[in-house]
Amino acid sequence: MQSRTERPDAVVDAPKGNWVDRHAPPAWRPLLRLSRADRPIGTWLLLLPCWWGIGLAMMTDAPRWFDLWIALACLIGAFVMRGAGCTWNDITDRHIDAQVARTRSRPLPSGAVSLRGAFLWLAAQGLIGLLILLTLGPAAIWMGVASLVLVAIYPFAKRFTWWPQIFLGLAFNWGVMLAYAAHMGRVDAAPVIAWLGGIAWTIFYDTIYAHQDAEDDALIGVKSTARLFGDNSPRILAGFALLATLLLGIAILLTGRNLLIGGIGLAGFAAHMAWQLRIFEPDQGDTCLRLFRSNRDTGLILALFLAIAGLA
């Protein structure tokens, strides 16, 4: 008998035994897989910069009860908007995904979801995200609307640049400014610099991720920093880790409050990336995937200490 954790319709690179494969109603599984709900790491990587933004705002100003709602709204918003982004990405990449061993089992190339169904699912997720955004105030609403341009462009980046990871970073770290704006009603220098630091962090972790597909990408002509850096990736990524740490450090300094606590969080953030670099091997796909997923902890360490600094 087929194991519940080894369903024949499961996506091959999803974590084994994920909640979608095990517990989701069968009719919903293809749509949830289209949103990558079977692999929560993407939601974490979109959410954590939002929580950094709340922490920086509290360090700059003071905590407010509304911050609890901002944190929850960011959690819900990160889930649905990451799902919408993945749906849009799979719509645009459906022909490429069909040519890559790791992705050809995804819902669109496998035929589990129709193109029309994918567009309807994209619209539904976008509507939920809009309703959440409307609760966060005018400054955050405008920031959210502006982010749609980056989300729309990202799936095409790997067709025209060796640096698609920059475009991913632009979009995935936008939440640090959005959440800050939800608290402060404006965007200051600190979240902008943190956004730039987050982009460097995204280049770091997504290059590690992209090394899984480097050979297939070369065959079909898809560009990435993994292919661009090649065997020099560990050395180059060390530079991006340092850049991320320096920029986030400047953002923390600009808040002017509880800098020691924020600095401890930043040290933990940097130490986790250093640990990743120690065991990173570009040609080891399983290790690359494990390290990529571990960046939830990298960002969470910083988010936790920024929250403590903001509440202290």
C-alpha positions in Angstrom: 0.0 0.0 0.0 1.2 3.5 -0.8 2.4 5.4 2.2 0.6 8.6 3.1 4.0 10.4 3.0 4.8 9.0 -0.4 1.8 10.0 -2.5 2.2 9.5 -6.2 0.9 13.0 -6.9 3.4 14.7 -4.5 5.9 17.2 -5.8 9.3 15.5 -5.7 11.3 18.2 -4.0 8.7 18.9 -1.2 9.6 17.9 2.3 8.5 14.3 2.9 5.5 14.0 5.2 4.5 17.6 4.8 1.0 18.6 6.0 -0.4 19.1 2.5 0.4 15.5 1.5 -0.7 14.1 4.8 -3.8 16.1 5.8 -5.1 18.5 3.2 -8.3 17.5 1.4 -7.5 15.8 -1.9 -9.3 18.4 -4.0 -7.2 21.2 -2.4 -3.8 19.6 -2.7 -2.9 20.7 -6.2 -3.7 24.3 -5.4 -1.8 24.3 -2.1 1.2 22.8 -3.8 1.0 25.5 -6.5 1.3 28.0 -3.6 4.2 26.0 -2.1 2.2 25.4 1.1 3.9 22.0 1.2 7.2 23.8 1.9 6.9 26.7 4.4 10.4 28.0 4.1 9.4 30.6 1.5 6.7 32.0 3.8 9.3 32.3 6.6 11.8 34.1 4.3 9.1 36.6 3.2 7.8 37.0 6.8 11.0 37.5 8.7 12.0 40.9 7.1 8.5 42.1 8.0 9.1 41.2 11.6 12.5 42.9 11.4 10.6 46.1 10.3 8.4 45.9 13.4 11.4 45.5 15.6 13.2 48.4 14.0 10.1 50.6 14.4 9.7 49.7 18.0 13.4 50.5 18.6 13.0 53.8 16.8 9.7 54.8 18.5 8.1 52.6 21.2 5.9 49.5 21.1 2.2 49.8 20.6 -0.6 47.3 20.9 -1.2 47.7 17.2 2.1 46.0 16.6 0.5 42.7 17.6 -1.9 43.0 14.7 0.9 44.1 12.3 2.8 41.0 13.3 -0.2 38.7 12.7 -1.2 40.6 9.5 2.3 40.0 8.2 2.1 36.3 9.0 -1.2 35.9 7.1 -0.1 38.2 4.3 3.2 36.4 3.9 1.4 33.1 3.6 -1.1 34.2 0.9 1.2 36.6 -1.0 4.0 34.1 -1.1 1.4 31.7 -2.4 0.3 34.2 -5.0 3.9 34.9 -6.0 4.7 31.2 -6.4 1.5 30.8 -8.4 2.5 33.6 -10.7 6.1 32.2 -10.9 4.8 28.8 -11.9 2.4 30.3 -14.5 5.3 32.1 -16.2 7.8 29.2 -15.8 5.5 26.2 -16.7 7.4 25.4 -19.8 10.8 25.7 -18.2 9.6 23.6 -15.2 8.6 20.8 -17.5 12.2 20.5 -18.6 13.8 20.4 -15.2 13.8 17.1 -13.2 13.2 18.7 -9.9 10.2 20.8 -11.0 8.4 18.8 -13.7 6.1 17.3 -11.0 4.8 20.7 -10.0 1.0 21.2 -10.5 1.1 23.1 -13.8 3.7 21.1 -15.8 2.2 17.9 -14.5 -1.3 18.9 -15.5 -2.7 18.7 -11.9 -3.9 22.3 -12.2 -5.1 24.0 -15.4 -3.7 27.4 -16.5 -7.2 28.9 -16.0 -7.4 27.4 -12.6 -4.0 28.8 -11.7 -5.1 32.3 -12.7 -8.2 32.1 -10.6 -6.2 30.8 -7.6 -3.8 33.7 -8.1 -6.7 36.2 -8.0 -8.2 34.7 -4.9 -4.9 34.9 -3.0 -4.3 38.4 -4.2 -7.7 39.4 -2.9 -7.0 38.0 0.6 -3.7 39.8 0.6 -5.4 43.1 -0.3 -7.9 42.8 2.5 -5.1 42.3 5.0 -3.1 45.2 3.6 -6.1 47.6 3.9 -5.9 47.3 7.7 -2.4 48.6 8.0 -2.8 52.3 7.1 -2.1 54.5 4.0 1.7 54.4 4.1 1.8 50.6 4.3 -0.9 50.3 1.6 1.1 52.3 -0.9 4.2 50.3 0.0 2.2 47.1 -0.7 0.9 48.4 -4.0 4.5 49.3 -5.1 5.7 45.8 -4.3 3.5 44.3 -7.0 5.8 45.7 -9.7 8.7 43.7 -8.3 6.6 40.5 -7.8 5.5 40.8 -11.5 9.0 41.2 -12.8 10.9 38.5 -10.8 9.9 35.4 -12.7 11.3 36.8 -15.9 14.6 38.0 -14.4 16.4 34.7 -15.0 15.7 35.1 -18.7 17.6 38.4 -19.1 20.1 38.7 -16.2 22.6 36.5 -14.4 21.4 38.1 -11.2 17.7 37.0 -10.7 18.5 36.7 -7.0 18.7 40.5 -6.8 15.1 40.7 -8.1 14.0 38.1 -5.6 15.7 40.0 -2.8 14.0 43.3 -3.9 10.6 41.7 -3.5 11.2 39.3 -0.6 12.6 42.0 1.7 10.2 44.8 0.9 8.2 43.8 4.0 10.8 45.4 6.3 9.7 48.8 4.9 6.1 47.9 4.7 5.8 46.8 8.3 7.9 49.7 9.5 5.5 52.0 7.7 2.5 50.3 9.2 3.9 51.3 12.7 5.4 54.7 11.9 3.2 56.0 9.1 6.4 56.6 7.1 9.6 55.0 5.9 12.9 56.2 7.4 16.5 55.4 6.5 16.7 52.4 8.9 14.3 50.2 7.1 15.6 51.2 3.7 19.1 50.1 4.7 17.7 47.0 6.3 16.0 46.3 3.0 19.4 46.5 1.2 20.9 44.2 3.8 18.1 41.8 3.3 18.8 41.8 -0.5 22.4 40.7 0.2 21.1 38.0 2.5 18.7 36.8 -0.2 21.5 36.6 -2.7 23.4 34.5 -0.1 20.6 31.9 0.5 19.1 31.8 -2.9 22.4 31.2 -4.6 22.9 28.2 -2.3 19.4 27.0 -3.4 20.1 27.6 -7.1 23.1 25.3 -7.0 20.6 22.4 -7.0 19.5 23.2 -10.5 22.8 24.6 -12.0 23.3 21.7 -14.4 19.7 21.7 -15.7 19.7 25.5 -15.9 22.8 25.4 -18.1 21.1 23.0 -20.5 18.0 25.1 -20.9 19.7 28.5 -20.8 18.3 29.8 -17.4 20.6 32.3 -15.7 21.4 32.4 -12.0 24.2 33.6 -9.6 24.9 29.9 -8.9 26.0 29.5 -12.5 27.7 32.8 -12.6 29.7 32.2 -9.4 30.4 28.5 -10.0 33.0 27.0 -7.8 33.8 30.5 -6.4 30.4 30.6 -4.7 31.7 30.0 -1.1 34.1 32.9 -1.4 31.7 35.3 -3.1 28.9 34.4 -0.7 31.1 35.2 2.2 31.3 38.7 0.9 27.5 38.9 0.6 27.1 37.6 4.2 29.5 40.3 5.4 27.6 43.0 3.4 24.2 41.8 4.8 25.6 42.0 8.3 27.1 45.5 7.8 24.0 47.0 6.3 21.7 45.5 9.0 24.1 46.7 11.6 23.8 50.3 10.2 20.0 50.0 10.3 20.1 48.9 14.0 22.5 51.8 14.8 20.1 54.3 13.2 17.3 53.3 15.7 19.3 54.6 18.6 17.8 52.4 21.3 18.9 49.2 23.0 21.7 48.7 20.5 23.4 46.0 22.6 20.4 43.7 22.4 20.1 44.4 18.6 23.8 43.8 18.2 23.6 40.4 19.9 20.8 39.4 17.4 23.0 40.6 14.5 25.9 38.6 15.8 23.7 35.5 15.9 22.6 36.2 12.3 26.2 36.5 11.1 27.3 33.4 13.0 24.6 31.3 11.4 25.7 32.3 7.9 29.3 31.6 8.8 28.2 28.1 9.9 26.4 27.6 6.6 29.5 28.6 4.7 31.6 26.1 6.6 29.6 23.1 5.3 28.4 24.5 1.9 29.5 22.5 -1.1 28.1 23.8 -4.4 27.9 20.3 -6.0 26.0 18.7 -3.1 22.3 19.3 -3.8 20.9 17.8 -0.6 23.3 19.9 1.5 22.3 23.0 -0.5 18.6 22.4 0.1 19.2 21.8 3.9 21.3 25.0 4.2 18.7 27.0 2.2 16.0 25.9 4.6 18.1 26.7 7.6 17.9 30.4 6.8 14.6 30.4 8.6 16.7 30.2 11.8 19.2 32.8 10.5 16.4 35.4 10.1 14.5 34.4 13.1 17.5 35.0 15.4 17.6 38.6 14.3 13.8 39.1 14.4 13.7 37.7 18.0 16.4 40.1 19.3 15.0 43.1 17.5 11.7 42.4 19.1 13.3 42.1 22.5 15.2 45.4 21.9 12.0 47.1 20.8 10.1 45.9 23.9 12.8 46.6 26.4 
